[in-house]
Amino acid sequence: MSLHNEDQRKFFDLSHPAPYQTLGLGIAAHDSVFLYPFLKFYPLKGNLGTDTVLAGFNAIINLF
């Protein structure tokens, strides 16, 4: 078994994550509650399907 150094990543190489786009709608439910459902998709990975689109939900709740 041999180890090929050229197949391994170098220590100082930069990794570039895939670009993505987020589409959402923020709703202020109260003075201290903000809700944000969104879709996150990767447009450069081909067609938009279940493997390239993620659904998410953010909530910001202020206690004071």
C-alpha positions as CSV (number, residue, x, y, z in Angstrom):
1,M,0.0,0.0,0.0
2,S,1.4,3.4,-1.0
3,L,0.4,6.9,0.0
4,H,0.2,9.4,-2.7
5,N,0.9,12.9,-1.5
6,E,-0.4,14.6,-4.6
7,D,-3.9,13.2,-3.9
8,Q,-4.1,14.8,-0.5
9,R,-5.0,18.4,0.1
10,K,-2.2,20.8,0.9
11,F,-2.3,22.5,4.3
12,F,-2.7,26.0,2.9
13,D,-5.2,25.2,0.1
14,L,-8.4,27.2,0.3
15,S,-11.6,25.4,0.1
16,H,-14.5,27.1,-1.7
17,P,-18.0,26.0,-0.7
18,A,-20.6,25.8,-3.4
19,P,-22.5,29.1,-3.9
20,Y,-26.1,29.1,-2.8
21,Q,-29.1,31.4,-2.9
22,T,-31.7,31.9,-0.1
23,L,-35.3,32.9,-0.6
24,G,-37.5,33.6,2.4
25,L,-40.1,35.8,3.9
26,G,-39.7,37.4,7.4
27,I,-42.8,37.9,9.5
28,A,-42.9,39.9,12.7
29,A,-45.5,38.0,14.8
30,H,-45.1,40.3,17.8
31,D,-42.8,43.0,19.0
32,S,-40.4,40.5,20.3
33,V,-40.9,37.5,17.9
34,F,-39.6,37.4,14.3
35,L,-40.2,34.3,12.1
36,Y,-38.3,33.5,8.9
37,P,-39.2,30.5,6.8
38,F,-36.8,30.1,3.8
39,L,-35.6,27.9,0.9
40,K,-31.9,27.5,0.3
41,F,-30.9,26.2,-3.2
42,Y,-27.7,25.6,-5.1
43,P,-28.3,26.9,-8.6
44,L,-25.0,25.6,-10.1
45,K,-25.6,22.0,-9.2
46,G,-28.1,21.5,-12.1
47,N,-31.8,21.1,-11.9
48,L,-33.8,22.1,-8.8
49,G,-34.9,19.0,-6.9
50,T,-34.9,17.5,-3.5
51,D,-31.2,17.0,-3.6
52,T,-30.4,20.7,-4.2
53,V,-33.2,22.5,-2.3
54,L,-33.3,22.8,1.5
55,A,-36.2,24.2,3.5
56,G,-35.4,25.9,6.8
57,F,-36.9,28.0,9.5
58,N,-35.4,30.7,11.7
59,A,-37.0,32.2,14.8
60,I,-35.7,35.2,16.8
61,I,-37.3,35.6,20.2
62,N,-36.4,38.5,22.4
63,L,-36.9,37.9,26.1
64,F,-36.4,41.5,27.4
